[in-house]
């Protein structure tokens, strides 16, 4: 009788190991698919930048080194990390409206 219960437990162990191996294989397949999708997304982003292939390596190296890419859209300096831009001042009409409401 003890032998019968032991063999049932052993069979259950083998069944669980088989399911575990199948799940591990499934996880590896999903991780590979995720990596492939991430790579496709990266390629799409890089292609969207319209950087010539000869310049791409230099651009990526400058980013890796911590150098910020130069901005051609504005002469104003880019805000520093963690800095807060000043709030725009209120217009004269907003000030006068506020003053008239308090009176």
C-alpha positions in Angstrom: 0.0 0.0 0.0 2.8 2.4 0.8 4.5 1.4 -2.4 1.3 2.3 -4.3 1.1 5.8 -2.8 4.8 6.4 -3.4 4.5 5.5 -7.1 1.5 7.8 -7.4 3.5 10.7 -5.9 6.4 9.8 -8.2 4.1 9.9 -11.2 2.7 13.3 -10.1 6.3 14.6 -9.7 7.1 13.5 -13.3 3.9 15.1 -14.6 4.8 18.4 -12.8 8.3 18.3 -14.2 7.0 17.8 -17.7 4.6 20.8 -17.3 7.4 22.9 -15.8 9.7 22.1 -18.8 6.8 23.0 -21.2 6.2 26.3 -19.4 10.0 27.1 -19.4 10.1 26.5 -23.1 7.0 28.7 -23.6 8.6 31.5 -21.5 11.8 31.4 -23.6 9.7 31.6 -26.8 7.8 34.6 -25.4 11.0 36.3 -24.3 12.5 35.8 -27.8 9.3 37.3 -29.4 9.4 40.3 -27.0 13.1 40.9 -27.9 12.3 40.7 -31.6 9.4 43.2 -31.2 11.6 45.6 -29.2 14.3 45.3 -31.9 11.8 46.1 -34.6 10.6 49.1 -32.7 14.2 50.3 -32.3 14.8 50.0 -36.0 11.6 51.9 -36.8 12.6 54.7 -34.5 16.1 54.9 -35.9 14.8 54.9 -39.5 12.4 57.6 -38.6 15.3 59.9 -37.5 16.6 60.0 -41.1 20.3 59.8 -40.0 22.7 58.6 -42.7 24.1 55.2 -41.9 27.6 56.6 -41.9 26.7 59.1 -39.1 24.6 56.7 -37.1 27.5 55.2 -35.1 28.8 58.7 -34.2 25.4 59.9 -33.0 24.9 56.7 -30.9 28.3 57.0 -29.4 27.7 60.7 -28.5 24.5 59.7 -26.8 26.2 56.8 -25.0 28.9 59.2 -23.7 26.2 61.5 -22.2 26.4 64.3 -24.8 23.1 65.8 -25.5 22.2 66.0 -29.2 22.2 69.5 -30.5 18.9 71.2 -31.1 18.4 73.0 -34.4 14.8 74.1 -33.7 15.5 76.9 -31.3 18.3 79.3 -30.3 17.2 79.1 -26.6 19.2 76.8 -24.4 17.6 73.5 -23.4 16.4 73.5 -19.8 18.8 71.7 -17.4 17.7 68.4 -15.9 15.6 69.1 -12.8 15.2 72.8 -13.5 11.9 74.5 -13.5 11.0 77.1 -16.1 9.6 80.3 -14.7 5.9 80.8 -14.8 4.7 83.3 -17.4 3.6 86.6 -15.9 -0.1 87.4 -16.0 -1.3 89.7 -18.6 -2.6 93.2 -17.7 -6.2 92.2 -18.4 -5.9 89.2 -16.1 -4.5 91.4 -13.3 -7.2 94.0 -13.7 -10.0 91.4 -13.8 -8.6 89.9 -10.5 -8.4 93.3 -8.9 -12.0 94.2 -9.9 -13.3 91.0 -8.4 -11.7 91.7 -5.1 -13.1 95.2 -4.8 
